[in-house]
Amino acid sequence: MDFELPGDLADFRAELRARLRELLPDGLRAKALAGRRLQREDYLEWQRILHAAGWGAVHWPRQWGGCDWDASRVALFDEECALAGAPRQLPFGLKMLAPVLLRFGTPAQRERFLPPIIEGREWWCQGYSEPGSGSDLASLRTRAVRDGDDYVVDGLKTWTTLAQHADWMFCLVRTDPEARPQAGISFLLVDMHAPGVQVRPIRLLDGEHEVNEVWLDGVRVPASQRVGEPEQGWGIAKYLLGHERTNIAGIGVVKRELERLRELASRPDARGRRALDDALLRSDIAELELELLALETTQSRMLQPGSAPGAEASLLKVVGSRLQQRASELLVRVAGARALPFQPEAFDPPAGFEPAAGDDYALLAAQYANWRKVSIYGGSNEIQLNLLARAMGL
Ligand SMILES: Cc1cc2nc3c(=O)[nH]c(=O)nc-3n(C[C@H](O)[C@H](O)[C@H](O)COP(=O)(O)OP(=O)(O)OC[C@H]3O[C@@H](n4cnc5c(N)ncnc54)[C@H](O)[C@@H]3O)c2cc1C
């Protein structure tokens, strides 16, 4: 079900839908839709295809190769990419760092770092969280000490998504240990290939290697790779988090999963019965659809030209993540016992591999386990609710 859009946006959506389906290679689409393991090259290939089509960074200014689309067009683009079954465009460089560089970076930093992001040549990761400093991010302890033209960085970052593929990490570090926590932080760009950087995998519930620890041991970072002034890092970090939260509302993803849910629920089983014949399930699916429509309406009201994401970003994140999790729960309910066999080979199936319950069910339970993360990353939902309460003066 599509949210009803005014004429020009409806045409825009139709054009996106048709073109994205032409651009996306079938193999990549099948892999992403089945939830199989995507490699570095898969993500970068999609980025390069989009870039060649002029859509590498639709929210960036034209001067940097973007389309300068307003927030509602960007949201439609993200949604249509998800519906088409594309791998997600990695947000770390494109949607988190780029707005920071455009606002706080030097001309030299923009020249150096923006083109490889849009062209799919360099991969970024986010070095914010540390053990004991997740929700309480300002307590972070990674130290950067000035030594001539460099900083020397020591510490440990954790939960760093896909750092195993990264060329660069934007990183919060403590440069003034005497100042109060928020006032002693700077924002550095760390070369992941520099001596002293070590990436160690953390396995998630589904057994996959998606997040990491990043150990920093005497890593030299040129001071020219600091963004903003020394000790301005906290303001920059908060600016970036606002962008991160709008990106994880995941409306397109929930729509795509709803389509899948309806399809699987309408299939007859061996005895000719369909999950959709169950009135309770139909009611739960309808409720999810309605809540999604309400979220879309809310998002479209918020994303007016010129508006900057503020406390509203928290609302989109909380509701969007709940709906993603609800969709994955319903999918497992529809699959029933077919979701039970867990065969890790299904993530990267060798030739001739036949999943026990068939391709459509092979990774549903893994996805259900994996998606517990969406209410944690980007700032947990409990923290978002605290932010919303504060914004409402409660
Ligand atoms: C899959 C995944 C990917 C991630 N990727 C990255 C990444 O790429 N880069 C990065 O820097 N970080 C990343 N993170 C880290 C993420 O931002 C943190 O996990 C998150 O901020 C929560 O911090 P924490 O894990 O330390 O939990 P804690 O802060 O210890 O919180 C534990 C629990 O207590 C609750 N809680 C804490 N404080 C309060 C409070 N004041 N009021 C109410 N409840 C509270 C939390 O909601 C949570 O339920 C990722 C996390 C996950 C799970």
The ligand as an SDF file (V2000), in Angstrom:
LIG
                    3D

 53 58  0  0  0  0  0  0  0  0999 V2000
   24.1960   -4.1180   15.8620 C   0  0  0  0  0  0  0  0  0  0  0  0
   24.7880   -2.8980   16.4700 C   0  0  0  0  0  0  0  0  0  0  0  0
   25.5440   -2.0550   15.6910 C   0  0  0  0  0  0  0  0  0  0  0  0
   26.1610   -0.9240   16.2530 C   0  0  0  0  0  0  0  0  0  0  0  0
   26.9660   -0.1610   15.4620 N   0  0  0  0  0  0  0  0  0  0  0  0
   27.6660    0.8570   16.0290 C   0  0  0  0  0  0  0  0  0  0  0  0
   28.6360    1.5680   15.2550 C   0  0  0  0  0  0  0  0  0  0  0  0
   28.8310    1.2990   14.0690 O   0  0  0  0  0  0  0  0  0  0  0  0
   29.3380    2.5360   15.8710 N   0  0  0  0  0  0  0  0  0  0  0  0
   29.1390    2.8710   17.1800 C   0  0  0  0  0  0  0  0  0  0  0  0
   29.8060    3.7880   17.6550 O   0  0  0  0  0  0  0  0  0  0  0  0
   28.2250    2.2110   17.9440 N   0  0  0  0  0  0  0  0  0  0  0  0
   27.5020    1.2030   17.3830 C   0  0  0  0  0  0  0  0  0  0  0  0
   26.5810    0.4990   18.1550 N   0  0  0  0  0  0  0  0  0  0  0  0
   26.4790    0.8100   19.5740 C   0  0  0  0  0  0  0  0  0  0  0  0
   25.1590    1.3940   20.0180 C   0  0  0  0  0  0  0  0  0  0  0  0
   25.0790    2.7660   19.6850 O   0  0  0  0  0  0  0  0  0  0  0  0
   25.0650    1.1580   21.5310 C   0  0  0  0  0  0  0  0  0  0  0  0
   24.9270   -0.2390   21.7110 O   0  0  0  0  0  0  0  0  0  0  0  0
   23.8950    1.8610   22.1490 C   0  0  0  0  0  0  0  0  0  0  0  0
   24.1170    3.2530   22.1810 O   0  0  0  0  0  0  0  0  0  0  0  0
   23.6160    1.3650   23.5930 C   0  0  0  0  0  0  0  0  0  0  0  0
   24.7880    1.4160   24.3610 O   0  0  0  0  0  0  0  0  0  0  0  0
   25.3000    0.1370   25.1770 P   0  0  0  0  0  0  0  0  0  0  0  0
   25.3030   -1.0460   24.2810 O   0  0  0  0  0  0  0  0  0  0  0  0
   26.5890    0.5130   25.8410 O   0  0  0  0  0  0  0  0  0  0  0  0
   24.1940   -0.1420   26.2810 O   0  0  0  0  0  0  0  0  0  0  0  0
   24.0070    0.6260   27.6540 P   0  0  0  0  0  0  0  0  0  0  0  0
   24.1970    2.0890   27.4560 O   0  0  0  0  0  0  0  0  0  0  0  0
   24.8300   -0.0470   28.6890 O   0  0  0  0  0  0  0  0  0  0  0  0
   22.4670    0.3680   27.9470 O   0  0  0  0  0  0  0  0  0  0  0  0
   21.9910   -0.8970   28.4260 C   0  0  0  0  0  0  0  0  0  0  0  0
   20.4870   -0.8040   28.5910 C   0  0  0  0  0  0  0  0  0  0  0  0
   20.1570    0.2010   29.5620 O   0  0  0  0  0  0  0  0  0  0  0  0
   19.2590    1.1510   29.0130 C   0  0  0  0  0  0  0  0  0  0  0  0
   19.5960    2.4880   29.5070 N   0  0  0  0  0  0  0  0  0  0  0  0
   20.8440    3.0260   29.5990 C   0  0  0  0  0  0  0  0  0  0  0  0
   20.7650    4.2850   30.1060 N   0  0  0  0  0  0  0  0  0  0  0  0
   19.4480    4.5460   30.3140 C   0  0  0  0  0  0  0  0  0  0  0  0
   18.7280    5.6800   30.8060 C   0  0  0  0  0  0  0  0  0  0  0  0
   19.3360    6.8090   31.1580 N   0  0  0  0  0  0  0  0  0  0  0  0
   17.3630    5.5940   30.8790 N   0  0  0  0  0  0  0  0  0  0  0  0
   16.7160    4.4570   30.4990 C   0  0  0  0  0  0  0  0  0  0  0  0
   17.3570    3.3430   30.0340 N   0  0  0  0  0  0  0  0  0  0  0  0
   18.6970    3.3910   29.9450 C   0  0  0  0  0  0  0  0  0  0  0  0
   19.4800    1.0820   27.4970 C   0  0  0  0  0  0  0  0  0  0  0  0
   18.3360    1.4980   26.7820 O   0  0  0  0  0  0  0  0  0  0  0  0
   19.7550   -0.4010   27.2990 C   0  0  0  0  0  0  0  0  0  0  0  0
   18.5490   -1.1050   27.2320 O   0  0  0  0  0  0  0  0  0  0  0  0
   25.9470   -0.6180   17.6100 C   0  0  0  0  0  0  0  0  0  0  0  0
   25.1370   -1.4570   18.4040 C   0  0  0  0  0  0  0  0  0  0  0  0
   24.5700   -2.5840   17.8410 C   0  0  0  0  0  0  0  0  0  0  0  0
   23.7380   -3.4730   18.7210 C   0  0  0  0  0  0  0  0  0  0  0  0
  1  2  1  0
  2  3  1  0
  2 52  2  0
  3  4  2  0
  4  5  1  0
  4 50  1  0
  5  6  2  0
  6  7  1  0
  6 13  1  0
  7  8  2  0
  7  9  1  0
  9 10  1  0
 10 11  2  0
 10 12  1  0
 12 13  2  0
 13 14  1  0
 14 15  1  0
 14 50  1  0
 15 16  1  0
 16 17  1  0
 16 18  1  0
 18 19  1  0
 18 20  1  0
 20 21  1  0
 20 22  1  0
 22 23  1  0
 23 24  1  0
 24 25  2  0
 24 26  1  0
 24 27  1  0
 27 28  1  0
 28 29  2  0
 28 30  1  0
 28 31  1  0
 31 32  1  0
 32 33  1  0
 33 34  1  0
 33 48  1  0
 34 35  1  0
 35 36  1  0
 35 46  1  0
 36 37  1  0
 36 45  1  0
 37 38  2  0
 38 39  1  0
 39 40  1  0
 39 45  2  0
 40 41  1  0
 40 42  2  0
 42 43  1  0
 43 44  2  0
 44 45  1  0
 46 47  1  0
 46 48  1  0
 48 49  1  0
 50 51  2  0
 51 52  1  0
 52 53  1  0
M  END
$$$$
